[in-house]
Amino acid sequence: AAVNYDSPNALWGTSLKVNYTAKKSNSDINSDGDKGGIKDQVALPSATVVDLTAYYKPMKDITIRAGVMNLTNEEYHLWNDVRGKT
């Protein structure tokens, strides 16, 4: 989900983006070695990541952008990065 704001004169704006990822439950993971799975795979916890960005247009054709990604410093991993890891 995201909330965006642009000033009425369109010279600046901001965006707050929240991304929630549910935990990976054991039933979602193929850990049966007899069926091609990997035993003791990492089961990921849920995570909520918050990103805050802003922009400023001091003159025509120039836009300055800045942002803080993972504002709350949440530790998280993407499933594709840890899939198959033990």
Secondary structure, DSSP 8 states (H G I E B T S, - for coil): -EEEEE-TTSSEEEEEEEEEE----GGGS---GGGT--TT------EEEEEEEEEEEEETTEEEEEEESSTT------HHHHTT--
